[in-house]
Amino acid sequence: MRSEFEERPLAGLTRRRLLAGIGAGGLGVSFLAACGTVAPSAEPEAKEEMEPETKAEEPAPAAEEVTLRYFSWFSERDLGNVESVMFEPFAEENPGATVELVLAPGSLVGQGIELTTMLAGGLLPDVFMCLAPPLYVRNGLVQPLDDLIKRDNYDMTQFAKNGRTAFSEFEGQVYGLTTYHHGEAIALLYNRQLFTDAGVDEPAEDWANSWTWDDFRDTMQQLTQESGGKFTQYGLDRVGINYYPNTPMLWDGSWITKDYQTITSDAPEVIEAYESYLALHLQDRTWPSRDEANENLGEPQRGFTHFTLGQTGVIKMGSWQLGAYRDTTDIDWAFTPFPKAAVSLPEFKIWGYGVGTQSEATDQAWEFVKFHIPEDRWALLTSNIPARLEGAEMFLRDLYQERPDVRVDVFVNSLPLGGDGGDPVLVTSAWPRMLEEAVRPLWNDMYAGTVAPADGLKNVKPILENILAEEAAK
């Protein structure tokens, strides 16, 4: 069967036929697959009638045969197109090059473990996603790209933050060329009709002058309704930044300093962030737990949320929900900037691919890393927002072109902001232990109201410091 991408230019991937399929990804499977080499064309034989004095041209030197091992996760849907969208065009532009796919696990932690195991066995792939620069650099997995960027005069200004985020650089050096935007709260949506019914103004579209946290909190209270001792509507369904380690971003705080050396969970801005965030749930009761929402509003059927049923006023959108909300027409929804504490920021993680330290074909591997970018190949293939600002804007405008009332400019204008891509603690080697042993238990206690944020965040600091020290000593 021919790929849906074969009969049109790659730029067409941004148009309707690709966009119609967003949100339809499947489950990944583990296997090793090789793409056949596209051999250089053979020189035609000399014609018999050629003049005797005419010398046949020297055949071009054969291109050096190189096989690049490429470690990446793809869904079953994506696997049906990865060869025609990426491998074959790369081979055509780089004669002699073959790309061999080593399918990575879907788990980000699992990818780091598997790569470390491959390194020990001398089988580290040439190209893979650099998910956690501090860990990958410390473990000797990934090469710095700065010299290659400088040599090729590669344009880093095409990316948000010039491609330098917590998920692409470490100690001032670039280790991953950013490929796509991802996030658990990549956008914030509101129900326009519920705002009108409550007699409150719609949020402004300007990120620089976004609604303040106090405005946001007051609006959520006005949207929350109660009758006969039972809530009939809530202001919030899921609120960004809902992936709770990133909550301090809006207050210009973080769990750890940007040099990954000092735990800052007890910093005033971090404490204020969690006190303000949890007040929505514990004091205002505008943000219910899932059980509370189901008890009061009824449990939504599969594929629906209380927001899409018109029972809550605001919800965060994960990057995997781009197509689902495009197709949600039962409610009048639109994008809004995040509320402003110290700043107003989206929760983008901007990930990219790097070159392995054991690669014996660094130049070709670098060419393949760059090949992800010009046509937004990987991002569009996997239905993700491209890292290139121009490509991302085109992607979003195309995606929502039939929904002119959703205020897509709000989403587009968030792209250059991007913060640093998330809390720097998320890319440390210590984070999985921190999350399981300390952060998640603390969050559950704070959310339940059994531990005050000021106390919990101070008490957890020595635990986090100990985990950080132990992981650094390994």
C-alpha positions as CSV (number, residue, x, y, z in Angstrom):
1,M,0.0,0.0,0.0
2,R,1.3,3.4,-0.9
3,S,1.9,5.9,1.9
4,E,-0.5,8.8,2.1
5,F,2.6,11.0,1.9
6,E,4.0,9.6,-1.4
7,E,1.9,11.5,-3.9
8,R,2.6,15.1,-2.8
9,P,5.5,17.3,-1.8
10,L,6.6,17.0,1.8
11,A,5.5,20.5,2.5
12,G,2.0,19.1,2.1
13,L,2.3,17.3,5.3
14,T,1.1,20.4,7.0
15,R,-2.1,20.4,5.1
16,R,-5.5,18.7,5.5
17,R,-4.6,15.1,4.8
18,L,-2.1,15.0,7.6
19,L,-4.1,17.2,10.0
20,A,-7.2,15.0,9.6
21,G,-5.3,12.1,11.2
22,I,-4.0,13.9,14.3
23,G,-4.9,12.2,17.5
24,A,-5.2,8.7,15.8
25,G,-1.8,7.3,16.9
26,G,-1.5,3.7,18.0
27,L,0.6,1.6,20.4
28,G,4.3,1.1,19.9
29,V,5.9,-2.3,19.3
30,S,9.5,-3.3,19.9
31,F,11.5,-4.4,16.9
32,L,14.6,-3.7,14.9
33,A,14.0,-2.7,11.3
34,A,16.5,-1.7,8.6
35,C,15.7,0.6,5.7
36,G,17.2,-0.6,2.4
37,T,20.1,1.5,1.0
38,V,19.3,3.6,-2.0
39,A,22.3,2.8,-4.1
40,P,23.8,5.5,-6.4
41,S,22.6,5.3,-10.0
42,A,24.8,3.1,-12.2
43,E,26.7,4.9,-15.0
44,P,25.2,4.2,-18.4
45,E,27.3,2.1,-20.8
46,A,29.2,4.0,-23.6
47,K,27.2,4.1,-26.8
48,E,28.6,2.0,-29.7
49,E,28.4,4.8,-32.1
50,M,30.6,7.1,-30.0
51,E,33.4,8.7,-31.9
52,P,36.7,6.9,-31.4
53,E,38.5,10.0,-30.3
54,T,35.9,10.9,-27.7
55,K,37.0,9.8,-24.3
56,A,34.4,8.3,-22.0
57,E,33.9,10.3,-18.8
58,E,35.5,9.0,-15.6
59,P,32.8,7.4,-13.4
60,A,32.0,9.4,-10.3
61,P,33.6,7.9,-7.2
62,A,31.3,5.6,-5.3
63,A,29.8,7.2,-2.2
64,E,31.0,5.8,1.0
65,E,28.6,3.3,2.4
66,V,27.4,4.3,5.9
67,T,24.7,2.7,8.1
68,L,23.3,5.0,10.8
69,R,21.5,3.3,13.7
70,Y,18.6,5.5,14.7
71,F,17.0,5.0,18.1
72,S,13.5,6.5,18.3
73,W,9.9,5.8,19.4
74,F,7.1,5.6,16.8
75,S,3.5,4.5,17.1
76,E,2.2,1.8,14.8
77,R,0.6,4.5,12.6
78,D,3.9,6.4,12.3
79,L,5.9,3.3,11.5
80,G,3.9,2.9,8.3
81,N,5.2,6.2,7.0
82,V,8.6,6.7,8.6
83,E,10.5,5.0,5.7
84,S,8.9,7.1,2.9
85,V,8.9,10.3,4.9
86,M,12.4,10.2,6.4
87,F,14.6,7.3,5.5
88,E,14.2,7.2,1.7
89,P,14.4,11.0,1.2
90,F,17.5,11.1,3.4
91,A,19.2,8.3,1.4
92,E,18.4,10.1,-1.9
93,E,20.0,13.3,-0.6
94,N,23.0,11.3,0.9
95,P,24.0,8.6,-1.5
96,G,25.5,5.6,0.3
97,A,23.6,6.3,3.5
98,T,21.3,3.7,5.1
99,V,19.2,4.3,8.2
100,E,18.5,1.4,10.5
101,L,15.7,2.0,13.0
102,V,16.0,0.7,16.5
103,L,12.6,1.3,18.0
104,A,12.8,2.8,21.5
105,P,10.4,2.2,24.4
106,G,7.7,4.8,24.9
107,S,9.0,5.5,28.5
108,L,11.4,8.4,28.7
109,V,13.2,6.8,31.7
110,G,13.3,3.5,29.8
111,Q,15.0,5.1,26.9
112,G,17.8,6.4,29.1
113,I,18.3,3.0,30.7
114,E,18.4,1.2,27.4
115,L,20.9,3.7,25.9
116,T,23.2,3.3,28.9
117,T,23.0,-0.5,28.4
118,M,23.8,-0.1,24.7
119,L,26.8,2.1,25.6
120,A,28.3,-0.5,27.9
121,G,28.0,-3.1,25.1
122,G,29.6,-0.8,22.5
123,L,26.3,-0.7,20.6
124,L,25.2,2.9,21.2
125,P,23.1,4.2,18.3
126,D,24.3,7.1,16.1
127,V,21.3,9.3,16.6
128,F,18.7,9.4,19.4
129,M,16.6,11.9,21.3
130,C,18.5,13.7,24.0
131,L,15.9,13.7,26.7
132,A,17.9,14.7,29.7
133,P,21.2,16.4,28.9
134,P,22.7,16.3,32.5
135,L,22.2,12.6,32.7
136,Y,23.1,11.8,29.1
137,V,26.3,13.9,29.3
138,R,27.4,12.5,32.6
139,N,26.8,9.0,31.3
140,G,28.9,9.7,28.2
141,L,26.0,9.1,25.8
142,V,25.8,12.2,23.7
143,Q,28.2,14.6,21.8
144,P,28.1,18.4,22.0
145,L,26.9,19.9,18.8
146,D,28.3,23.4,19.1
147,D,31.3,22.9,16.8
148,L,29.1,21.4,14.1
149,I,26.5,24.2,14.5
150,K,29.3,26.8,14.2
151,R,31.0,25.0,11.3
152,D,27.8,24.9,9.3
153,N,26.7,28.3,10.4
154,Y,23.4,26.6,11.4
155,D,20.6,28.9,12.1
156,M,19.5,28.5,15.7
157,T,17.2,31.6,15.6
158,Q,14.6,29.5,13.8
159,F,13.7,27.9,17.1
160,A,12.2,29.3,20.3
161,K,15.0,30.4,22.7
162,N,17.4,29.7,19.8
163,G,16.9,26.1,20.5
164,R,18.5,26.3,24.0
165,T,16.2,24.9,26.7
166,A,16.6,22.6,29.7
167,F,15.9,19.7,27.3
168,S,18.6,20.5,24.8
169,E,21.6,22.1,26.5
170,F,23.9,21.5,29.5
171,E,26.6,23.8,31.0
172,G,26.3,26.1,28.0
173,Q,26.6,23.5,25.3
174,V,24.0,22.2,22.9
175,Y,23.4,18.5,22.9
176,G,20.1,18.1,21.0
177,L,18.8,19.9,17.9
178,T,15.3,20.8,18.9
179,T,12.6,18.9,16.9
180,Y,9.2,19.4,18.5
181,H,7.1,21.0,21.2
182,H,5.5,18.7,23.8
183,G,3.8,19.3,27.1
184,E,1.1,18.2,29.5
185,A,-0.3,21.7,29.6
186,I,0.7,23.1,26.3
187,A,-2.4,25.3,26.0
188,L,-5.2,26.6,28.2
189,L,-8.8,26.5,27.0
190,Y,-12.0,28.2,28.3
191,N,-15.7,27.8,27.6
192,R,-16.9,31.1,26.1
193,Q,-20.5,30.5,26.8
194,L,-20.0,29.8,30.5
195,F,-18.1,33.0,30.8
196,T,-20.9,34.9,29.1
197,D,-23.5,33.2,31.3
198,A,-21.6,34.1,34.5
199,G,-21.3,37.8,33.3
200,V,-17.5,37.8,33.4
201,D,-15.2,39.1,30.8
202,E,-13.4,36.8,28.4
203,P,-9.6,36.6,29.1
204,A,-7.4,38.9,27.1
205,E,-5.4,37.5,24.2
206,D,-2.2,39.3,25.2
207,W,0.5,37.1,27.0
208,A,2.4,40.2,28.2
209,N,-0.7,41.6,29.9
210,S,-2.4,38.3,30.7
211,W,-5.1,38.1,33.4
212,T,-3.4,38.1,36.8
213,W,-3.6,35.2,39.2
214,D,-6.0,37.1,41.4
215,D,-8.2,37.8,38.3
216,F,-8.0,34.1,37.4
217,R,-8.9,33.0,40.9
218,D,-11.9,35.4,41.1
219,T,-13.2,34.3,37.7
220,M,-13.0,30.7,38.7
221,Q,-15.1,31.4,41.8
222,Q,-17.7,33.2,39.7
223,L,-17.9,30.2,37.3
224,T,-18.4,27.7,40.1
225,Q,-22.1,27.1,41.0
226,E,-23.7,25.3,43.8
227,S,-27.4,24.4,44.4
228,G,-29.0,22.5,47.3
229,G,-25.6,21.7,48.8
230,K,-24.3,20.2,45.6
231,F,-21.9,21.7,43.0
232,T,-23.5,21.9,39.6
233,Q,-20.6,23.6,37.8
234,Y,-16.9,24.2,38.5
235,G,-14.5,26.9,37.3
236,L,-11.7,24.4,36.6
237,D,-11.5,20.9,35.2
238,R,-7.8,20.5,34.9
239,V,-5.7,23.7,35.2
240,G,-2.4,24.4,33.7
241,I,0.3,24.1,34.8
242,N,-1.3,20.8,35.8
243,Y,1.9,18.7,35.8
244,Y,2.7,19.7,39.3
245,P,6.5,19.9,39.3
246,N,6.2,22.8,36.8
247,T,3.8,24.8,38.9
248,P,6.6,27.2,40.1
249,M,7.3,28.4,36.5
250,L,4.5,31.0,36.7
251,W,6.1,32.4,39.8
252,D,9.5,32.4,38.2
253,G,10.6,29.6,40.5
254,S,11.9,26.0,40.2
255,W,12.8,23.0,42.3
256,I,16.5,23.2,41.5
257,T,18.9,25.9,40.2
258,K,19.7,25.9,36.5
259,D,23.2,24.5,37.2
260,Y,21.4,21.4,38.7
261,Q,23.4,21.8,42.0
262,T,21.1,23.3,44.6
263,I,17.6,22.2,45.7
264,T,15.3,25.3,46.0
265,S,12.0,23.7,47.0
266,D,11.8,26.0,50.1
267,A,12.3,29.2,48.1
268,P,9.6,31.8,48.7
269,E,8.4,31.8,45.1
270,V,8.0,28.0,45.1
271,I,6.1,28.1,48.4
272,E,3.9,30.9,47.1
273,A,3.3,28.9,43.9
274,Y,1.9,25.9,45.7
275,E,0.0,27.8,48.2
276,S,-1.8,29.8,45.4
277,Y,-2.3,26.7,43.2
278,L,-3.7,24.6,46.0
279,A,-6.0,27.4,47.3
280,L,-8.1,26.7,44.1
281,H,-8.8,23.2,45.4
282,L,-8.7,23.5,49.2
283,Q,-10.1,27.0,49.9
284,D,-12.1,28.1,46.9
285,R,-13.3,24.6,45.9
286,T,-13.3,25.8,42.3
287,W,-11.0,22.9,41.2
288,P,-12.4,19.5,42.4
289,S,-10.7,16.2,42.6
290,R,-11.8,13.7,40.0
291,D,-13.9,11.9,42.6
292,E,-15.6,15.1,43.7
293,A,-16.3,16.1,40.1
294,N,-17.8,12.7,39.3
295,E,-19.9,12.7,42.4
296,N,-21.4,16.1,41.8
297,L,-21.5,16.3,38.0
298,G,-21.7,12.6,37.1
299,E,-18.9,10.6,35.5
300,P,-18.3,11.4,31.8
301,Q,-18.5,8.7,29.3
302,R,-15.3,7.5,27.7
303,G,-13.9,10.2,25.3
304,F,-15.5,13.1,27.2
305,T,-14.5,15.4,30.1
306,H,-16.6,17.6,32.2
307,F,-15.2,20.5,30.2
308,T,-16.3,19.1,26.8
309,L,-19.8,18.4,28.4
310,G,-20.0,22.1,29.3
311,Q,-19.8,21.6,33.1
312,T,-16.4,23.4,33.8
313,G,-15.1,26.7,32.6
314,V,-11.3,26.1,32.0
315,I,-9.1,23.1,31.2
316,K,-5.5,22.5,30.2
317,M,-4.8,20.8,26.9
318,G,-2.0,18.3,26.5
319,S,-0.1,18.2,23.2
320,W,-1.7,14.8,22.3
321,Q,-5.1,16.5,22.4
322,L,-4.6,18.9,19.5
323,G,-6.9,17.1,17.1
324,A,-9.5,16.0,19.7
325,Y,-10.2,19.6,20.7
326,R,-10.2,20.7,17.0
327,D,-13.0,18.3,16.5
328,T,-14.9,19.3,19.7
329,T,-17.8,21.4,18.4
330,D,-20.5,20.8,21.1
331,I,-19.1,23.7,23.2
332,D,-17.9,27.2,22.2
333,W,-14.3,27.0,23.4
334,A,-11.2,29.2,22.7
335,F,-7.5,29.5,23.7
336,T,-6.4,31.8,26.6
337,P,-3.0,32.8,27.9
338,F,-2.1,31.3,31.2
339,P,-2.8,33.5,34.2
340,K,0.1,35.7,35.2
341,A,1.8,35.5,38.6
342,A,5.4,36.7,38.0
343,V,5.1,35.7,34.4
344,S,2.6,34.0,32.0
345,L,4.1,31.0,30.3
346,P,3.0,27.9,28.4
347,E,4.4,24.5,29.6
348,F,6.4,23.6,26.5
349,K,9.1,20.9,26.6
350,I,11.1,21.3,23.4
351,W,12.9,18.1,22.7
352,G,15.4,17.1,20.0
353,Y,17.9,14.6,18.6
354,G,21.6,14.3,19.3
355,V,24.6,12.3,18.1
356,G,25.9,9.4,20.2
357,T,29.5,9.3,21.5
358,Q,30.3,5.9,19.9
359,S,29.2,7.0,16.4
360,E,31.9,6.4,13.8
361,A,30.0,8.5,11.3
362,T,29.5,11.8,13.2
363,D,29.2,14.0,10.1
364,Q,26.5,11.7,8.5
365,A,24.7,11.4,11.9
366,W,24.7,15.2,12.2
367,E,23.3,15.5,8.7
368,F,20.5,13.1,9.7
369,V,19.8,15.1,12.9
370,K,19.5,18.2,10.7
371,F,17.2,16.3,8.3
372,H,14.5,16.2,11.0
373,I,14.2,20.0,10.8
374,P,13.8,21.8,7.4
375,E,10.4,20.2,6.5
376,D,9.5,19.5,10.2
377,R,9.6,15.8,9.1
378,W,9.6,14.1,12.5
379,A,7.2,16.5,14.1
380,L,4.6,16.3,11.3
381,L,5.1,12.5,10.9
382,T,4.2,12.1,14.6
383,S,1.5,14.8,14.7
384,N,3.5,17.0,17.0
385,I,4.0,20.8,16.9
386,P,7.3,21.5,15.1
387,A,10.1,23.2,17.0
388,R,10.7,25.6,14.1
389,L,8.7,28.7,14.9
390,E,7.6,29.2,11.3
391,G,6.7,25.5,10.9
392,A,4.8,25.5,14.2
393,E,2.8,28.5,13.3
394,M,1.9,27.0,9.9
395,F,1.0,23.7,11.7
396,L,-1.4,25.4,14.2
397,R,-3.0,27.7,11.7
398,D,-3.6,24.8,9.3
399,L,-4.9,22.6,12.1
400,Y,-7.5,25.1,13.3
401,Q,-8.3,26.9,10.0
402,E,-11.9,25.7,10.1
403,R,-12.3,26.9,13.7
404,P,-11.8,30.7,13.3
405,D,-13.3,31.5,16.7
406,V,-10.8,29.5,18.8
407,R,-8.3,32.5,18.9
408,V,-5.5,30.5,17.5
409,D,-3.3,33.6,17.7
410,V,-3.1,33.0,21.5
411,F,-1.5,29.6,20.8
412,V,0.8,30.9,18.1
413,N,2.0,33.8,20.2
414,S,2.9,31.4,23.0
415,L,5.5,29.7,20.8
416,P,8.4,32.2,21.2
417,L,7.9,32.2,25.0
418,G,8.4,28.6,25.9
419,G,10.2,29.3,29.2
420,D,13.2,27.0,29.4
421,G,11.0,24.1,28.4
422,G,10.1,23.0,32.0
423,D,11.6,22.8,35.4
424,P,15.3,21.9,35.2
425,V,14.8,19.2,37.8
426,L,12.9,17.2,35.2
427,V,16.1,16.4,33.2
428,T,18.4,15.5,36.1
429,S,19.4,11.9,36.7
430,A,17.9,12.1,40.2
431,W,14.4,13.1,39.1
432,P,12.9,9.6,38.9
433,R,13.9,8.9,42.5
434,M,12.9,12.4,43.6
435,L,9.5,12.0,42.1
436,E,8.7,8.6,43.5
437,E,10.3,8.9,47.0
438,A,9.5,12.5,47.8
439,V,7.7,14.8,45.4
440,R,4.7,12.7,44.5
441,P,4.0,11.7,48.2
442,L,4.4,15.4,49.2
443,W,2.0,16.5,46.4
444,N,-0.6,14.0,47.5
445,D,-0.4,15.2,51.1
446,M,-0.6,18.9,50.1
447,Y,-3.5,18.2,47.7
448,A,-5.3,16.4,50.5
449,G,-4.7,19.3,52.9
450,T,-2.8,17.2,55.4
451,V,0.4,19.1,54.9
452,A,0.8,22.9,54.4
453,P,3.0,23.7,51.4
454,A,5.4,25.9,53.5
455,D,6.0,23.0,55.8
456,G,6.1,20.2,53.3
457,L,8.4,22.0,50.8
458,K,10.9,22.8,53.6
459,N,10.8,19.3,55.1
460,V,11.3,17.6,51.7
461,K,14.4,19.7,50.9
462,P,17.0,17.5,52.8
463,I,15.5,14.4,51.3
464,L,15.9,15.8,47.8
465,E,19.4,16.9,48.5
466,N,20.4,13.5,49.7
467,I,18.9,11.8,46.5
468,L,20.8,14.4,44.4
469,A,24.1,13.7,46.1
470,E,23.6,9.9,45.9
471,E,22.9,10.0,42.2
472,A,25.8,12.4,41.5
473,A,28.1,9.9,43.3
474,K,27.2,7.0,41.1
